[in-house]
């Protein structure tokens, strides 16, 4: 490999995480930048003693100054490497295709493509390039995806806040084919329409697939409350599983309209109640009215976008869980989630335990919940485990 490649030289002692194959190099660890790398360029990462540690994608605007592509000095970072990693990521999901035609095909660092997310909805692919390195290799990634999947419709939704932290402007639009209309998918026998152009994330919460199936398994004969329902994923799963009634709350009229359309498309005999409201206010009103439910889902948006927001987020998580526990009938089930990466699994469990205590109820934890198998976590990158949840039963 050429010794004229730009390089990041680390401060003494800052090589330890790279030696454990953690892929992130923080700006505070960098002593010197040798050469003039541009955003997304591949740089050699060297220890203070000059030892090779990794090849990484350079991101001068980010607190994560570089993301490692490879720890093998003999491995070049080129289109062939990108193509092989995309193909391998797609192949690893082959065993999941019977559960749904909506799958996450690429999950960033877990698939050795840092900052790249790819979701498949039937024959439509949606790509997010959230870091400078995958931004540089976008065309190679798209070519590899088309080759690996046979899909010819690829849409870009690189509009997440993570791009701002990389110094990258948002990008949206077709990369292959035309801008898609809402796509129809089927998950565990339930049909959903997904708006990949304007919907949350890439259009749908694929990561909750296994948890929706779990709710369906326990929903028979129960009165269900689904908070932050978005386009009705948990609601329709519960209806499919035999819930006797369902009330769903979201602040977005557009999301609720699509949820109601999804319900009609599945042909359920009686319509659910779709309530446009602030969830915190709605739960307070329901408590005042003396309502109870047999199964409640809390799947809020990210309350803690960064570590600086953890305290405020903890208060919000505690408040909604406390109210939900008081609304839960004895023997009722609570499925409660956090998608905030800054909230650890242990902290989330402590927050919910505090809500149980303050609600003055007794509850059992039946199981911990997590994202589906198409959202793996690299054992050397625990930050990839963002979704966590608990299944509780009120005694």
Secondary structure, DSSP 8 states (H G I E B T S, - for coil): --TTS-EEEE-TTTTHHHHTT--EEEGGGEEEEES---TT-EEEEE-TTS-EEEEEEE-TTSSEEEEEEES-TT---SHHHHHHHHHHHHHHTGGGTTTBSEEEEEEGGGGT-TTEEEEEETTEEEEEE-SHHHHHTHHHHHHHHHHHH---EEEEEE-SHHHHHTT---EEEEEES-----EEEEETTEEEEE-TTTSSTTSS-GGGHHHHHHHHHH-TT-EEEEES-TTTHHHHHHHHTT-SEEEEEES-HHHHHHHHHHHHHTT-SS--EEEES-HHHHHHHHHHHT--EEEEEEE---S-SSGGGHHHHHHHHHHHHHHHHHHEEEEEEEEEEE--TTS-HHHHHHHHHHHHHHHT--EEEEEEEE--TTS---TT-GGG---EEEEEEE-
